[in-house]
Amino acid sequence: MTNASPRASHGNDCSICFHCSPFGRVATRSTRLPLEVSGGAPHRPLRGTFSRWEKRAIAMESMPALRISTDKQELDLPLIHRFLSEQAYWCLGIPLDTVQRAIAGSLCFGGYCEGVGQVAFARVITDGATFGYLADVFVLDAHRGRGYGKQLVAAVMAHPHLQGLRRFMLATSDAHALYAQHGFAAPARPQALMEIAYPDLYRTTTTAA
């Protein structure tokens, strides 16, 4: 019996999960090994003919697909708060009510695996016309190394409400290569940027409480 394509269960318009994305479709095609035809001999698969990229795509095909949604009702708020307050170097100690207000005022992206629940998150602070700021991007430790971060950022960048922005910014101490794939770079004129920052605000608030 031939297994149905994962795409069939999502409908023809799905393009946000791994199986239905262009990357996923290549991975699906790549699992059909090329056949060697020689003098009427039985067809047999050629081995060692896949590129490094194709081999990675095939490996990822066996991983659970990441479903990405902007529906805030699906977000696992306790999970998001736990990660941000306990593991995120940029906002350790952030209070739950602050996370709630941040989510309420942002365009949020949740990444979900079937049978597991939420495993990834990102949000964008934006006016939907001229400016966007990508923040709080994370994938749970147990689910890293599967390409979920790439899928999540790709979904963010493809969202219709984030097209045509004059400026899209983020601040990060890591994963620069990932963001560079989507056009992010160091500011051309860093001397023009100014900020008011309280880096220890949440830790100070937690201690005071």
C-alpha positions in Angstrom: 0.0 0.0 0.0 1.3 3.4 -0.9 1.3 5.9 2.0 -0.5 9.2 1.3 1.6 12.3 1.0 1.7 14.4 4.2 0.6 17.3 1.9 -2.7 15.6 1.2 -3.8 16.0 4.9 -3.2 19.7 4.8 -4.9 20.7 1.6 -3.5 22.2 -1.5 -3.2 25.7 -0.1 -0.9 24.7 2.8 2.6 26.2 2.5 3.6 26.9 6.1 4.5 23.5 7.5 7.7 21.6 6.5 6.0 18.9 4.4 4.2 21.4 2.3 6.9 24.0 1.9 9.2 24.0 -1.1 12.0 22.5 1.1 9.7 19.7 2.3 8.5 18.9 -1.2 12.1 18.5 -2.4 12.7 16.2 0.6 9.7 14.1 -0.4 10.8 13.8 -4.0 14.3 13.0 -2.9 13.1 9.9 -0.9 12.2 8.3 -4.2 15.6 7.0 -5.1 16.7 7.2 -8.8 16.6 3.9 -10.7 19.4 2.6 -12.8 18.3 1.0 -16.1 21.0 -1.2 -17.7 20.4 -3.7 -20.5 17.0 -4.9 -19.3 18.4 -5.7 -15.8 16.1 -5.2 -12.9 15.9 -1.6 -11.8 17.9 -0.9 -8.7 18.4 2.3 -6.8 21.6 4.3 -7.2 23.5 4.9 -4.0 25.7 7.8 -3.1 24.1 10.1 -5.6 22.5 12.6 -3.2 24.0 15.9 -2.5 24.7 16.9 1.1 21.6 19.2 1.0 19.4 16.4 -0.3 20.6 14.0 2.4 19.7 16.6 5.1 16.3 17.0 3.4 15.7 13.3 3.5 16.7 13.1 7.2 14.3 16.0 8.0 11.5 14.2 6.2 11.3 11.7 9.0 11.0 14.3 11.7 7.6 15.6 12.9 6.3 18.5 10.7 6.3 21.9 12.4 2.9 23.6 12.1 3.1 27.3 12.4 0.1 29.4 13.5 -0.6 33.0 14.3 -3.7 32.1 16.4 -3.0 33.5 19.9 -5.6 31.1 21.3 -3.3 28.2 20.6 -0.3 29.7 22.4 0.9 27.8 25.5 1.3 30.8 27.7 2.8 28.9 30.7 5.4 27.3 28.4 6.3 30.6 26.8 6.7 32.4 30.1 8.7 29.6 31.6 11.2 29.6 28.7 11.5 33.4 28.6 11.8 33.9 32.4 14.1 30.9 33.0 16.2 30.3 29.8 16.1 33.4 27.6 19.3 35.4 28.3 17.6 38.6 27.1 14.7 38.7 29.6 15.4 36.4 32.5 12.9 36.9 35.3 10.3 38.6 33.1 6.9 38.5 34.9 4.0 36.6 33.6 1.8 39.7 33.2 4.5 41.4 31.1 4.6 38.4 28.8 0.8 38.5 28.5 0.8 42.2 27.6 3.7 41.6 25.1 1.7 38.9 23.4 -1.4 41.0 23.3 0.4 43.8 21.5 2.3 41.7 19.0 1.9 39.5 15.9 2.8 36.1 17.4 3.9 32.9 15.8 3.6 29.5 17.5 5.3 26.4 16.2 3.6 23.1 17.0 4.4 19.4 16.6 1.6 16.8 16.5 1.4 14.9 19.7 3.8 17.2 21.4 2.3 20.7 21.5 4.1 24.0 21.2 7.9 23.8 20.7 8.7 27.2 19.2 7.7 30.8 19.4 8.4 34.2 17.9 6.7 37.6 17.9 6.9 40.8 15.9 6.2 44.3 17.2 4.9 46.2 14.2 2.6 48.9 12.9 1.9 46.7 9.9 3.0 49.4 7.5 6.5 50.8 8.0 8.3 49.1 10.9 8.8 45.7 12.5 10.9 44.3 15.3 11.4 40.5 15.7 11.6 39.4 19.3 11.5 36.4 21.6 12.4 33.8 19.0 13.1 30.4 20.5 12.8 26.7 19.9 12.7 24.4 23.0 16.1 22.7 23.7 14.7 19.2 23.1 13.6 20.1 19.6 16.6 22.0 18.3 18.7 20.8 15.4 15.7 19.9 13.3 15.4 23.0 11.2 12.4 24.4 13.2 14.2 27.7 13.7 14.6 28.2 10.0 11.0 27.3 9.3 9.8 29.7 12.0 11.8 32.6 10.8 10.8 31.9 7.2 7.1 31.9 8.2 7.6 35.2 9.9 9.3 36.8 6.9 6.6 35.5 4.6 3.6 36.8 6.6 1.5 39.2 4.5 1.3 41.8 7.2 5.0 42.2 7.3 5.6 42.9 3.6 6.8 46.3 2.4 8.2 47.4 5.7 10.7 50.2 5.5 12.7 48.8 8.4 12.7 45.4 10.0 15.0 45.0 13.1 16.1 42.5 15.7 18.7 42.2 18.4 20.5 39.0 19.1 23.7 37.6 20.5 23.6 34.4 18.4 22.1 32.8 15.3 23.3 35.7 13.1 23.8 33.3 10.2 20.2 32.2 10.3 18.9 35.8 10.2 21.4 36.8 7.5 19.7 34.3 5.2 16.7 36.5 5.3 18.5 39.7 4.6 19.2 40.9 8.2 22.6 42.7 8.6 24.4 44.9 11.0 23.0 48.5 10.9 24.5 50.6 8.1 24.7 53.6 10.4 24.8 52.3 14.0 25.7 55.8 15.2 22.2 56.9 14.2 20.5 54.4 16.5 19.7 55.4 20.1 18.0 53.5 22.9 16.8 53.6 26.5 17.6 50.3 28.0 17.1 48.7 31.4 18.9 45.3 30.9 18.4 44.2 34.6 14.8 45.4 34.9 13.1 42.0 35.4 15.7 40.7 37.7 15.5 43.8 39.8 11.7 43.5 39.9 11.8 39.9 40.9 14.3 40.6 43.7 12.1 43.5 45.0 9.0 41.3 45.0 
